[in-house]
Amino acid sequence: MALDGLAIHALVSELSSALVGGKTDKIFQPERDKIILNLRTQNKNIKLLLSVNPQGARANITENSYENPIVAPNFCMLLRKHLQPSRIISITQPGFERIIVFTFECQTELLDIVEKKLIIEIMGHFSNIILTDGNGIIIDALRQVDYTTSSKRRVLPSLPYELPPKQDKEIFNGKGDDIDFTSDMRADKYLTDKYIGFSPLISRELVYCATGETDTCLDCFTQSQREKLLFYLKRLKEDIDGNNYSPCTILNGKPLEFYFLRIKQYGINSLIKEYATFSEAIEDFYIEKDEQEHIKRLSGDILKAITNAQSRISKKIEAQRADIADCEKALKFKEMGDLITANIYMLKQGMDSALLTDYTKDPPQKTAVELDKSLSPSKNAQRYYKRYKKAVTALEILNKQIPEAENELIYLDSVFEELVRAKTSADVDEIRSELSESGYMKKGSQKKNGKKPKLYTPKIQSAISADGFQIYIGKNNLQNDYLTLRMSDKRDIWFHAKEYPGSHVVVATKGMPVPDTTLNEAALIAAKNSKAGTGGIVAVDYTEIKNVKKQPGAKPGMVIYTTYKTAYIRL
């Protein structure tokens, strides 16, 4: 998340074009560390978000809606007093610092026109929003800073506003002619330490463009790579000076980065999404990030239930396998009973052991047999036969229970994979419902109103193939069951990654033959939406729905199928 000095320079340019001249209509503080300014421009109403959340400090135009508290916080009331109404006359950035200064033209109670500045400092845990008068005197700050908090800089009412302490860095001029290529330092760290406004992200990107790697040391640069680095530094300066931006976000199953220029260093395994404005990229990034964090919080109890069940079942299987080993040893009890019966004439009650001849062996062998001296020889034989029968019964039960437990682990693995792919709160709720129905979690309390529960009708995600066929994708086991067993026609074609948990994918044929291009598209979707979908070659089985069956008592999403073909998909 690189809202560095260079990115803020681009952001200031964009905000200036959109907001300068805009009048403040309303000011809200929906959260402790967020301020929303509603601005009226000539073209439309715009919402400006200022956030000093340490995990997402930023300033950007937003379309998102926020719930405001009934009683406005004190700092919000202060901003309303001083900035409502007012007009933005400039948006600036001091140097390449991570600071944005919004200058407002305001009217006093005596109708005098004065300037006031709203300053947002975007500096991680030290981020702040500060209101000053036209002379640079602090009126107040969202986070007041005194000597107990910082020994270098105070941010308190009535004190003059001072910029944060300057770093020992150079202003970026795009030349790079003084770069020390004899240093054994990593080039990306060198650039970050050298230039004001450079973040590790843009430094790595420059090194990647020059060398194809992100961690190359300066003294390892070839002459050609040195020239490339200087070229890309010059081009970066030209893009900044010319406001030539291409905002993007980078995703790899989750939001990784956003920037005002296209980023290539993450390679083919990442998805680059481009935007018309930098604000849109920032907004989209944090919406996705917040949603994923929200899902993570929502799914904490589900993850705990899955891991606890997996641990319990794994221990149970381990114990059962140990019991099988003991039972297999106990199978010799029949031999002991047979030996006692064959040599019963040699035995008397009161003996605690005997050395008996086993005539079934060739040649006959002597075998030591332990006896219970309180029992007669015939009852000792019966005792061994009972122990043998008990072991046989236990083996039959264990040989049935262990595969069932192993299938249960496979099922839980599939639910875990669903949780990894969950994108919305609704996805998480469906998984929780599935685990509740399967007995792994407690069911939520339901009001008894005498009404029958509604049939489960999930929203199944779909796509259109290049040939115009509808392709449906189940996102969890309940959706898989609904899609495969209730929603689809018997002539539809069903896909699933071979031997991996994943989505059921169905091509709706409407009785028409399906071209290979559509079959390949559906197989690719099934491969990507499975545990195998991280790369390499994935085997995907496909067959008509009529060949897919569910066994009685099977867990959600667990089916068997016959008469199938296999496609091999390279991811």
C-alpha positions as CSV (number, residue, x, y, z in Angstrom):
1,M,0.0,0.0,0.0
2,A,2.3,2.7,-1.3
3,L,0.8,6.2,-0.8
4,D,4.3,7.6,-0.9
5,G,5.4,11.1,-1.7
6,L,5.3,10.5,-5.4
7,A,1.8,9.0,-5.2
8,I,0.6,11.9,-3.1
9,H,2.0,14.3,-5.8
10,A,-0.2,12.5,-8.4
11,L,-3.2,12.5,-6.0
12,V,-2.9,16.2,-5.3
13,S,-2.9,16.9,-9.0
14,E,-6.1,14.8,-9.4
15,L,-7.8,16.3,-6.4
16,S,-6.9,19.9,-7.5
17,S,-8.6,19.3,-10.9
18,A,-11.7,17.9,-9.3
19,L,-12.2,19.9,-6.1
20,V,-10.6,23.4,-6.3
21,G,-13.5,25.9,-6.3
22,G,-15.8,23.4,-4.6
23,K,-17.8,24.6,-1.6
24,T,-18.2,22.7,1.6
25,D,-21.8,21.6,2.1
26,K,-21.6,19.2,5.1
27,I,-18.8,17.7,7.2
28,F,-19.1,14.4,9.0
29,Q,-16.9,12.2,11.2
30,P,-18.4,8.7,10.7
31,E,-15.5,7.0,12.6
32,R,-12.8,8.1,15.1
33,D,-10.2,8.4,12.4
34,K,-12.2,9.4,9.3
35,I,-13.6,12.8,8.1
36,I,-16.0,13.2,5.2
37,L,-16.4,16.6,3.4
38,N,-19.4,16.9,1.1
39,L,-18.4,19.4,-1.5
40,R,-20.5,21.1,-4.2
41,T,-18.7,21.8,-7.5
42,Q,-20.1,23.2,-10.7
43,N,-20.6,19.8,-12.1
44,K,-21.7,17.6,-9.2
45,N,-21.6,16.9,-5.5
46,I,-18.4,15.1,-4.4
47,K,-17.5,13.4,-1.1
48,L,-13.9,13.8,0.0
49,L,-12.6,11.1,2.5
50,L,-9.8,11.9,4.8
51,S,-8.6,8.9,6.8
52,V,-5.8,8.7,9.4
53,N,-6.4,5.0,10.2
54,P,-2.8,3.6,10.6
55,Q,-3.7,0.7,8.3
56,G,-5.3,2.9,5.6
57,A,-4.3,6.6,5.9
58,R,-5.4,8.3,2.8
59,A,-7.3,11.1,1.1
60,N,-9.5,10.4,-1.9
61,I,-12.8,11.0,-3.5
62,T,-15.3,8.4,-2.5
63,E,-18.7,7.1,-3.6
64,N,-19.0,4.9,-0.5
65,S,-21.7,5.6,2.1
66,Y,-20.8,5.8,5.8
67,E,-23.1,5.7,8.8
68,N,-22.7,8.9,10.9
69,P,-23.1,9.0,14.7
70,I,-26.1,10.7,16.1
71,V,-23.9,13.1,18.1
72,A,-21.0,14.6,16.1
73,P,-17.5,14.3,17.8
74,N,-15.9,17.5,19.0
75,F,-13.3,17.7,16.2
76,C,-16.1,17.4,13.6
77,M,-18.1,20.2,15.3
78,L,-14.9,22.3,15.2
79,L,-14.5,21.7,11.5
80,R,-18.1,22.6,10.9
81,K,-17.7,25.9,12.8
82,H,-14.6,26.9,10.8
83,L,-15.1,25.4,7.4
84,Q,-18.9,25.3,6.8
85,P,-19.5,27.1,4.5
86,S,-16.2,27.7,2.8
87,R,-14.5,27.2,-0.6
88,I,-11.4,25.2,-1.5
89,I,-8.9,27.6,-3.3
90,S,-5.9,25.3,-3.5
91,I,-4.7,21.8,-2.8
92,T,-0.9,21.5,-2.4
93,Q,1.9,19.2,-1.2
94,P,5.0,20.5,0.5
95,G,7.9,19.1,-1.6
96,F,7.4,15.4,-1.9
97,E,6.3,15.0,1.7
98,R,3.4,12.7,2.6
99,I,1.3,15.8,3.4
100,I,-1.7,17.3,1.6
101,V,-2.7,20.9,2.4
102,F,-6.3,21.9,1.6
103,T,-6.6,25.7,1.7
104,F,-10.1,27.1,2.3
105,E,-11.5,30.6,1.8
106,C,-13.8,31.2,4.8
107,Q,-16.0,33.9,6.0
108,T,-15.9,35.1,9.7
109,E,-18.9,36.1,11.7
110,L,-18.0,39.7,10.8
111,L,-18.1,38.7,7.1
112,D,-14.3,39.1,6.7
113,I,-12.7,36.7,4.2
114,V,-9.9,34.6,5.7
115,E,-7.9,31.6,4.8
116,K,-7.7,28.4,6.8
117,K,-5.9,25.2,6.1
118,L,-6.9,21.6,6.7
119,I,-3.7,19.5,6.6
120,I,-3.6,15.7,6.4
121,E,-0.4,14.0,7.3
122,I,-0.3,10.5,5.8
123,M,2.4,8.8,7.9
124,G,1.2,5.4,9.2
125,H,0.8,5.5,13.0
126,F,1.7,9.2,13.1
127,S,-1.0,10.2,10.6
128,N,-3.0,13.3,11.6
129,I,-5.5,15.9,10.5
130,I,-4.7,19.4,11.6
131,L,-6.7,22.7,11.2
132,T,-4.7,25.9,11.1
133,D,-5.6,29.6,10.5
134,G,-4.1,31.7,7.7
135,N,-1.0,32.4,9.7
136,G,-0.2,28.8,10.2
137,I,-1.3,28.7,13.9
138,I,-2.9,25.4,14.9
139,I,-6.6,25.7,15.8
140,D,-6.9,22.0,16.7
141,A,-5.9,18.6,15.6
142,L,-7.6,15.2,15.5
143,R,-4.7,13.8,17.5
144,Q,-3.0,16.3,19.7
145,V,0.7,15.6,20.3
146,D,2.6,16.9,23.3
147,Y,6.0,16.1,24.9
148,T,4.7,12.9,26.4
149,T,4.0,11.6,22.9
150,S,6.8,13.1,20.9
151,S,10.0,15.0,22.0
152,K,10.6,16.4,18.5
153,R,7.4,18.0,17.5
154,R,4.2,19.2,19.3
155,V,0.8,19.5,17.6
156,L,-1.4,21.6,20.0
157,P,-3.8,24.5,19.7
158,S,-2.2,28.0,19.6
159,L,1.2,26.6,18.5
160,P,2.6,27.3,15.0
161,Y,2.3,24.4,12.6
162,E,5.6,22.9,11.8
163,L,6.4,20.3,9.1
164,P,7.6,16.9,10.4
165,P,11.4,16.7,10.8
166,K,13.1,16.5,7.4
167,Q,14.7,13.3,6.4
168,D,18.3,13.3,5.1
169,K,17.2,12.6,1.5
170,E,17.5,14.3,-1.9
171,I,14.8,15.8,-4.0
172,F,14.2,13.5,-6.9
173,N,15.3,15.1,-10.2
174,G,15.1,12.1,-12.5
175,K,18.8,12.1,-13.4
176,G,20.4,9.5,-11.1
177,D,23.9,10.5,-12.3
178,D,25.2,10.3,-8.8
179,I,24.1,6.7,-8.0
180,D,26.9,4.7,-6.5
181,F,27.0,1.5,-8.6
182,T,30.0,0.3,-6.6
183,S,28.0,-0.1,-3.4
184,D,27.1,-3.7,-2.3
185,M,23.7,-2.3,-1.0
186,R,20.4,-3.6,-2.5
187,A,19.5,-1.1,-5.2
188,D,15.8,-0.8,-4.1
189,K,16.9,0.1,-0.5
190,Y,19.4,2.5,-1.9
191,L,16.8,4.4,-3.9
192,T,14.3,4.5,-1.0
193,D,17.0,5.9,1.3
194,K,18.3,8.4,-1.3
195,Y,15.1,10.2,-2.6
196,I,12.3,12.0,-0.8
197,G,9.0,10.4,-1.7
198,F,10.3,7.0,-2.7
199,S,8.6,4.0,-1.2
200,P,10.0,0.4,-1.3
201,L,7.3,-0.4,-3.9
202,I,8.5,2.2,-6.5
203,S,12.1,1.5,-5.8
204,R,11.6,-2.3,-6.3
205,E,9.7,-1.5,-9.5
206,L,12.5,0.5,-11.0
207,V,15.1,-2.2,-10.1
208,Y,12.8,-4.8,-11.6
209,C,12.4,-2.9,-14.9
210,A,16.1,-2.6,-15.1
211,T,17.2,-6.1,-14.1
212,G,14.2,-8.4,-14.1
213,E,14.7,-8.9,-10.3
214,T,13.7,-6.8,-7.3
215,D,16.6,-7.5,-5.0
216,T,19.6,-6.8,-7.2
217,C,22.6,-5.2,-5.5
218,L,24.1,-2.1,-7.1
219,D,27.5,-3.6,-7.7
220,C,25.9,-6.5,-9.6
221,F,24.4,-4.2,-12.3
222,T,25.8,-4.6,-15.8
223,Q,26.4,-1.6,-17.9
224,S,23.2,-2.3,-19.8
225,Q,21.2,-2.5,-16.6
226,R,22.7,0.7,-15.3
227,E,21.6,2.5,-18.4
228,K,18.1,1.0,-18.1
229,L,17.8,2.2,-14.5
230,L,18.8,5.7,-15.5
231,F,16.3,5.5,-18.3
232,Y,13.4,4.4,-16.1
233,L,14.3,7.1,-13.5
234,K,14.1,9.8,-16.2
235,R,10.8,8.4,-17.5
236,L,9.4,8.4,-14.0
237,K,10.2,12.1,-13.6
238,E,8.7,12.8,-17.0
239,D,5.5,11.0,-16.0
240,I,5.3,12.9,-12.8
241,D,5.9,16.3,-14.4
242,G,3.5,15.6,-17.2
243,N,0.8,14.1,-14.9
244,N,0.9,11.0,-17.1
245,Y,-0.6,8.5,-14.7
246,S,-2.1,4.9,-15.0
247,P,-3.6,4.1,-11.6
248,C,-3.9,0.4,-10.8
249,T,-4.5,-2.1,-8.0
250,I,-2.6,-5.4,-7.8
251,L,-4.4,-8.5,-6.5
252,N,-3.3,-12.0,-5.8
253,G,-6.4,-13.6,-4.2
254,K,-6.3,-10.5,-1.9
255,P,-5.4,-6.8,-2.4
256,L,-1.7,-6.4,-2.5
257,E,-0.9,-2.9,-3.6
258,F,-2.2,0.2,-5.3
259,Y,-0.2,2.9,-7.1
260,F,-0.6,5.7,-9.6
261,L,1.6,3.9,-12.2
262,R,1.3,0.4,-13.5
263,I,3.3,-2.1,-11.4
264,K,4.8,-5.2,-13.1
265,Q,7.1,-6.7,-10.4
266,Y,4.5,-9.2,-9.2
267,G,4.5,-11.2,-12.5
268,I,1.9,-13.3,-14.1
269,N,0.4,-14.7,-10.9
270,S,-1.0,-11.3,-10.0
271,L,-4.0,-9.5,-11.4
272,I,-3.5,-5.8,-12.4
273,K,-6.7,-3.8,-12.5
274,E,-6.5,-0.4,-14.0
275,Y,-8.7,2.7,-13.3
276,A,-9.6,6.0,-14.8
277,T,-8.6,7.9,-11.6
278,F,-6.3,7.4,-8.7
279,S,-9.1,8.0,-6.2
280,E,-11.1,5.1,-7.8
281,A,-8.1,2.8,-7.4
282,I,-7.6,3.8,-3.7
283,E,-11.2,3.5,-3.0
284,D,-11.6,0.0,-4.6
285,F,-8.4,-1.2,-2.9
286,Y,-9.6,-0.4,0.6
287,I,-13.2,-1.5,0.0
288,E,-11.8,-4.9,-1.1
289,K,-9.3,-4.9,1.8
290,D,-12.0,-3.9,4.4
291,E,-14.4,-6.6,3.1
292,Q,-11.7,-9.3,3.3
293,E,-10.8,-8.2,6.9
294,H,-14.5,-8.1,7.7
295,I,-14.9,-11.6,6.3
296,K,-11.8,-12.7,8.3
297,R,-13.4,-11.5,11.5
298,L,-16.8,-13.1,10.6
299,S,-15.2,-16.4,9.7
300,G,-13.0,-16.7,12.9
301,D,-15.5,-19.0,14.6
302,I,-15.9,-21.1,11.4
303,L,-12.1,-21.6,11.1
304,K,-11.9,-22.6,14.7
305,A,-14.7,-25.1,14.3
306,I,-13.0,-26.6,11.2
307,T,-9.6,-26.9,12.8
308,N,-10.9,-28.3,16.0
309,A,-12.9,-30.9,14.1
310,Q,-9.9,-31.8,11.9
311,S,-7.7,-32.2,15.0
312,R,-10.2,-34.3,16.8
313,I,-10.8,-36.6,13.8
314,S,-7.1,-36.9,13.0
315,K,-6.5,-38.0,16.6
316,K,-9.4,-40.4,16.4
317,I,-8.0,-42.0,13.2
318,E,-4.6,-42.3,14.8
319,A,-6.1,-44.1,17.8
320,Q,-8.2,-46.3,15.6
321,R,-5.2,-47.4,13.5
322,A,-3.4,-48.3,16.8
323,D,-6.5,-50.3,17.8
324,I,-6.3,-52.1,14.4
325,A,-2.7,-53.1,15.1
326,D,-3.8,-54.5,18.5
327,C,-6.7,-56.3,16.9
328,E,-4.5,-57.9,14.3
329,K,-2.3,-59.2,17.1
330,A,-5.4,-60.6,18.8
331,L,-6.2,-62.8,15.8
332,K,-3.7,-65.3,17.2
333,F,-6.1,-66.0,20.0
334,K,-8.0,-68.5,17.8
335,E,-4.8,-70.4,17.4
336,M,-4.4,-70.5,21.2
337,G,-8.0,-71.7,21.5
338,D,-7.4,-74.4,18.9
339,L,-4.1,-75.5,20.6
340,I,-5.9,-75.9,24.0
341,T,-8.7,-77.9,22.4
342,A,-6.3,-80.2,20.5
343,N,-4.2,-80.8,23.7
344,I,-6.9,-80.6,26.3
345,Y,-6.1,-84.1,27.6
346,M,-2.7,-82.8,28.7
347,L,-4.2,-79.9,30.7
348,K,-5.6,-79.6,34.2
349,Q,-7.3,-76.8,36.1
350,G,-4.8,-74.8,38.1
351,M,-2.1,-74.6,35.5
352,D,-1.0,-71.0,34.6
353,S,0.8,-72.0,31.3
354,A,1.6,-75.0,29.1
355,L,4.0,-75.8,26.2
356,L,1.7,-77.4,23.6
357,T,2.5,-78.9,20.2
358,D,1.0,-77.3,17.2
359,Y,0.4,-80.2,14.7
360,T,-0.9,-77.9,12.0
361,K,2.7,-76.8,11.3
362,D,5.1,-78.7,9.3
363,P,7.1,-79.8,11.1
364,P,5.1,-79.6,14.4
365,Q,6.2,-76.7,16.7
366,K,6.0,-76.2,20.4
367,T,4.0,-73.1,21.5
368,A,3.8,-71.5,24.9
369,V,0.2,-70.8,26.0
370,E,-0.8,-68.7,29.0
371,L,-3.7,-70.1,31.0
372,D,-6.0,-68.8,33.7
373,K,-5.5,-71.3,36.5
374,S,-8.9,-70.5,38.0
375,L,-10.6,-71.9,34.8
376,S,-10.9,-75.4,33.4
377,P,-9.0,-76.2,30.2
378,S,-12.3,-76.0,28.1
379,K,-13.2,-72.6,29.6
380,N,-9.6,-71.4,28.9
381,A,-10.2,-72.3,25.2
382,Q,-13.6,-70.6,25.2
383,R,-11.9,-67.5,26.7
384,Y,-9.4,-67.3,23.8
385,Y,-12.2,-67.8,21.3
386,K,-14.2,-64.9,22.8
387,R,-11.2,-62.6,22.7
388,Y,-10.7,-63.6,19.0
389,K,-14.3,-63.0,18.2
390,K,-14.2,-59.6,19.9
391,A,-11.0,-58.7,17.9
392,V,-12.7,-59.7,14.6
393,T,-15.8,-57.6,15.4
394,A,-13.6,-54.6,16.3
395,L,-11.7,-55.0,13.1
396,E,-14.9,-54.9,11.0
397,I,-16.1,-51.8,12.8
398,L,-12.7,-50.0,12.6
399,N,-12.2,-50.9,8.9
400,K,-15.6,-49.2,8.4
401,Q,-15.0,-46.2,10.7
402,I,-11.6,-45.2,9.5
403,P,-12.7,-44.6,5.8
404,E,-15.7,-42.7,7.1
405,A,-13.4,-40.5,9.2
406,E,-11.0,-40.0,6.3
407,N,-14.0,-38.9,4.1
408,E,-15.0,-36.5,6.9
409,L,-11.5,-34.9,6.8
410,I,-11.9,-34.6,3.0
411,Y,-15.2,-32.9,3.5
412,L,-13.8,-30.5,6.1
413,D,-10.9,-29.7,3.8
414,S,-13.5,-28.8,1.1
415,V,-15.2,-26.5,3.6
416,F,-11.9,-24.9,4.5
417,E,-11.3,-24.3,0.7
418,E,-14.7,-22.6,0.5
419,L,-13.7,-20.3,3.4
420,V,-10.5,-19.4,1.6
421,R,-12.5,-18.5,-1.5
422,A,-15.3,-16.6,0.3
423,K,-15.7,-13.1,-1.0
424,T,-18.7,-11.7,0.8
425,S,-20.5,-11.9,4.2
426,A,-23.2,-13.9,2.5
427,D,-20.7,-16.5,1.4
428,V,-19.5,-16.8,5.0
429,D,-23.1,-17.1,6.3
430,E,-23.8,-20.0,3.8
431,I,-20.7,-21.8,5.1
432,R,-21.8,-21.3,8.7
433,S,-25.2,-22.7,7.8
434,E,-23.6,-25.7,6.1
435,L,-21.5,-26.5,9.2
436,S,-24.5,-26.0,11.5
437,E,-26.6,-28.4,9.4
438,S,-23.7,-30.9,9.5
439,G,-23.4,-30.7,13.2
440,Y,-20.0,-29.0,13.5
441,M,-21.4,-25.7,14.8
442,K,-24.4,-24.8,17.0
443,K,-27.4,-23.7,15.1
444,G,-28.5,-20.1,15.5
445,S,-31.7,-19.5,17.6
446,Q,-34.8,-19.4,15.5
447,K,-38.1,-18.0,16.4
448,K,-40.9,-20.5,16.6
449,N,-43.7,-18.9,14.5
450,G,-45.2,-22.1,13.1
451,K,-44.1,-21.3,9.6
452,K,-42.3,-23.9,7.5
453,P,-38.7,-22.9,6.7
454,K,-38.2,-21.7,3.2
455,L,-36.4,-23.9,0.7
456,Y,-32.7,-23.0,0.3
457,T,-32.4,-21.1,-3.0
458,P,-28.9,-19.6,-3.2
459,K,-27.7,-17.2,-5.8
460,I,-25.5,-19.2,-8.1
461,Q,-22.7,-17.3,-9.8
462,S,-22.6,-17.6,-13.6
463,A,-20.7,-16.6,-16.7
464,I,-21.3,-16.7,-20.4
465,S,-18.9,-18.7,-22.6
466,A,-17.4,-17.4,-25.8
467,D,-20.0,-19.6,-27.6
468,G,-22.9,-18.2,-25.6
469,F,-23.5,-21.1,-23.2
470,Q,-24.3,-20.3,-19.5
471,I,-21.7,-21.6,-17.1
472,Y,-22.7,-21.9,-13.4
473,I,-20.2,-22.1,-10.5
474,G,-21.0,-23.3,-7.0
475,K,-19.1,-21.4,-4.4
476,N,-19.6,-23.7,-1.4
477,N,-20.9,-27.2,-0.7
478,L,-24.6,-26.1,-0.2
479,Q,-24.4,-24.3,-3.5
480,N,-22.7,-27.3,-5.1
481,D,-25.6,-29.6,-4.0
482,Y,-28.2,-27.2,-5.1
483,L,-26.6,-26.6,-8.5
484,T,-25.9,-30.3,-9.3
485,L,-28.9,-32.1,-7.7
486,R,-31.8,-29.6,-8.0
487,M,-31.1,-26.8,-10.4
488,S,-29.4,-28.5,-13.4
489,D,-31.0,-30.6,-16.2
490,K,-29.8,-34.2,-16.6
491,R,-28.3,-33.2,-20.1
492,D,-26.2,-30.4,-18.6
493,I,-22.4,-31.1,-18.3
494,W,-20.8,-31.2,-14.9
495,F,-17.2,-30.4,-14.1
496,H,-15.0,-30.9,-11.0
497,A,-11.3,-30.9,-10.3
498,K,-10.1,-34.5,-10.0
499,E,-9.4,-35.6,-6.4
500,Y,-9.4,-32.0,-5.1
501,P,-12.0,-30.0,-3.1
502,G,-13.6,-27.3,-5.2
503,S,-16.6,-25.9,-7.0
504,H,-19.1,-27.8,-9.0
505,V,-19.2,-26.2,-12.4
506,V,-22.1,-26.8,-14.8
507,V,-22.6,-25.9,-18.5
508,A,-26.3,-25.5,-19.2
509,T,-26.7,-27.2,-22.6
510,K,-30.4,-26.8,-23.3
511,G,-30.1,-30.0,-25.2
512,M,-27.6,-28.6,-27.7
513,P,-24.1,-30.0,-28.4
514,V,-21.4,-28.0,-26.6
515,P,-18.3,-26.9,-28.5
516,D,-14.8,-27.7,-27.2
517,T,-14.1,-24.0,-26.6
518,T,-16.9,-23.9,-24.0
519,L,-15.8,-27.2,-22.5
520,N,-12.3,-25.8,-22.1
521,E,-13.6,-22.6,-20.5
522,A,-15.7,-24.6,-18.0
523,A,-12.8,-26.9,-17.1
524,L,-10.6,-23.9,-16.6
525,I,-13.1,-22.4,-14.2
526,A,-13.4,-25.7,-12.3
527,A,-9.6,-25.9,-12.0
528,K,-9.2,-22.3,-10.8
529,N,-12.0,-22.7,-8.3
530,S,-10.4,-25.7,-6.6
531,K,-7.6,-26.4,-4.1
532,A,-5.5,-27.4,-7.1
533,G,-5.9,-24.0,-8.7
534,T,-2.5,-22.6,-7.7
535,G,-0.7,-23.5,-10.9
536,G,0.6,-26.4,-13.0
537,I,-1.5,-28.9,-14.8
538,V,-4.9,-29.8,-13.2
539,A,-7.0,-32.8,-14.2
540,V,-10.7,-31.9,-14.4
541,D,-13.4,-34.6,-14.8
542,Y,-16.6,-33.9,-16.7
543,T,-19.8,-35.8,-17.4
544,E,-23.5,-35.3,-17.9
545,I,-25.5,-34.5,-14.8
546,K,-27.4,-37.8,-15.2
547,N,-24.2,-39.6,-14.2
548,V,-23.7,-37.7,-11.0
549,K,-25.3,-39.2,-7.9
550,K,-25.3,-38.5,-4.2
551,Q,-25.0,-41.4,-1.8
552,P,-27.4,-41.6,1.2
553,G,-26.1,-39.8,4.2
554,A,-23.2,-38.1,2.3
555,K,-22.0,-34.8,3.4
556,P,-23.0,-31.6,1.5
557,G,-21.1,-31.3,-1.8
558,M,-20.0,-35.0,-1.8
559,V,-21.1,-36.9,-4.9
560,I,-20.0,-39.9,-7.0
561,Y,-20.0,-40.0,-10.8
562,T,-19.5,-42.5,-13.6
563,T,-18.9,-42.5,-17.4
564,Y,-16.8,-39.4,-17.3
565,K,-13.9,-37.9,-19.4
566,T,-10.9,-36.0,-18.1
567,A,-9.5,-32.7,-19.4
568,Y,-6.0,-31.5,-18.4
569,I,-5.8,-27.7,-17.8
570,R,-2.6,-25.7,-17.6
571,L,-2.9,-22.8,-15.1
